[in-house]
Amino acid sequence: MANFVIRGGKRLQGSVSISGSKNAALPLIAAAVLTRKPCVLEDIPSLTDIDNMISIAQELGVSIKTQQDHIRIFANKLTSAAATYEHMGKLRASILFASVLLSTMGRATIAIPGGCILGPRPTDLHELVFRRMGAVIRVRHGQYELTAKKLKGACIDFPHVSVGATQQALLAAACAEGTTILSNASIEPETMQLVDFLRAAGVDIGVENRTMKISGVSRLSGVRMRVIPDRIEAGTFLLLAGMLQGNDIRIQNVNPEHLATPIKIAHALGIRTEIKQNVMRAYRDRALTGQHIMAKPYPGFPTDLQPIVAAALARAAGKSVVKDTVFSERFAYINELNRLGAGITVKGDAAHIPGGASLSGANVTATDLRAGAALVLAASAAENTTMISGIEHIQRGYMMFDAKLKKLGMDITCRSQSQ
């Protein structure tokens, strides 16, 4: 186990390059297995979540070869329809293998997945997809046992937007018999890249607003695709630029369209940007001002940036309120931010941030991936030294995070707990 030790107060300047999106890569790995043909995914980030997803695929008999940031996936000889808890318990996206195995083998035994603890995250909408498409479900011994002679197209109206359930339905519908119509579907960029992959593999998918129409096919083709840039990592560096006056960060390999709402919020907060193609300069030359922000499904403000913007708002002049309509209980990080002097209170489904905080270093713990990133931002602006434990959470979603921060001038050291 290791810690980040950060000595705050240093202005950050320079360039960073954004990695491929973890949240886009994970469903693409599952989709590549579904094709049963050679597939190549480019710009794959080197992260523990990716490693675990690859390990699950290999456990099922999939051949995967890695070369730098490329992976070649060939699933022509699946040997198992069971994925064990060892890796499934570490990330939520692993549940996507359920529809892949149902489509290719007619059965799946899948351990109930893990991931960050963000309040209730039931799998009921995944079960809705399976049942509507003709699968028989049993839940016992902490795992799903699913069977289906042939998945069949269905009309599925999600009661609320779910990224995971939409991706599950897309994978299930790709080789299902007939047509599947999804209503109130996720249109996050990561979901739309999965749509692009399946289209490239030969599936006819129509998208209009939040409605998707998928016509299943009997065979899929292999696909070569580059993973989209990580909009959450880009948004993290965008908000990092606002932590101290004088910060000036050049963020490379971004898709500004995917960041439209975070950029709008950053401007309102007081962070300036200059954008040219896939490069964004983010800098702060004035005081920040408090805002009322609500995290919503795309194209709204991302829930994954909610803890991170809270760290910036703690430094802003004036009161702020942050709500999250996606994960209403995603406030476990606040106790740790308050150790640094943020002074945030939670009332119902909202975090109330007084603003104007003079942050000071302390020992804190990253309770999940984005909470950890929020603590890094706060520590960068805090007086004295902050030690962040639990950084294995951060390393699940930010590739070479400390190296990129060092390049900008942050005084950050990764230390083992024995040091």
C-alpha positions, 0 to 999 in steps of 0.5 A: 500500500502507498500514500501520496505526500503533497506539499501544497501552495505551488502554482502549476504550469505546463502541459499534460496529455489525457489518457484514453477513457477507462470508462469507454475501454471497459465496455469495448473489451466486452464487445470485442469478446462478443464479436468472436473475431480479432479486434484491436483497441488503441490508446488503452490506459494502463490502469488496475480496472483495465487489468482486472477486466482483461483478467476476467476475459482471459479467465473465460478463455479469451486470447489477449495480447498487449503491446504498449497502449494497444490490446489485441483481443480474440475470443474464438475459443471461449472455454468457460461461462463463469467469471469468479469473484476474484476480479469481478468483485473489483469493478462494476463494469465486469457485469457486462460479460453477462450479456456477452456470455449469454449471447455466445454460450447461452449461459453465464455465471457471474459474481455480483460485481464491485467497484467504488462505494457510492451509495446504493447501486442496485443491479435491478436494471441489468436484471430487467434487461435479461428478463425482458430479453428472455433469460432465466435468472437465479441469484445465489451464493453471491452470483448470477446464474443466467441461461437463455437458448437465444436472447430475443429483442424487446422494448425496454423503457428504463425508469431512469438513465443508467449507463451500465444497463444501457451498455448491457442492453446494447451488448445483449441486443447486438446478436439477439433475435429481432429488434430491441428498442431502448427508451430513456437510454444513456447517451454518455460519450462512452456509451456512444463509442460502444454504439460506434463499435457495434455499428462497425462490427455490423449491427444496425443501431439507430439513435434519436435523443434517448431512444435506441433501435438495435437490429440483432445480427447472427455474426459480427466482424472484428473491429479496430478502434481508438478509445476516446480521451478520458473526459473525467481526467480532462475535467479534473485537470480543468478544475485543478487549474482553478485551485490557485491563482496563477495556475496555467495548464495546457491539456492535450488530447481532449474532446471539447464537445464531451466537456461542454458542460464542465467547461461552462461550469468552469467559466462560471466559477472563474476558470478561463479556457482557450481551446484549439482543436484537441488542446485546451488551455485552462488558467486562473487569473482572478478569484473564484465565485460560488455556484449551484451545481447539479450532477446529471446524466450526460450532457449534464455535469458528470457525477464523476466530477462532483467531488472534484468541483466541490474541492474547487468550490471550497476555495471560491468566494461565496456559498455554493450548493452541489447536488447529485441526481445520479448517486444521491449519496455520493458525499462520503468524501466530504469528511475527508475534505473537511479535515483539510478545512473545507467546512462542508455540510450535507443536508439531505441530497445536497452539499453546502459549501461556505467557500473561502476556505483556507485549506491546511494539510492533514492526513486524509483517506481516499474513500473512492476513485473521484474522492481521491482526486478531489483530495489531491486538488484540495491538497495542492492548494493547502498550506503545509503537507497533506498525506493521502492514503488509499491511493489504490482507488485513484490508481484505478482511474488516473494513469500516471497521475502523480507523474503528470502532476509532477510535470506541472510542478506539484510537490507530490511524492508516492511513498510506500507505507513502510517508508 
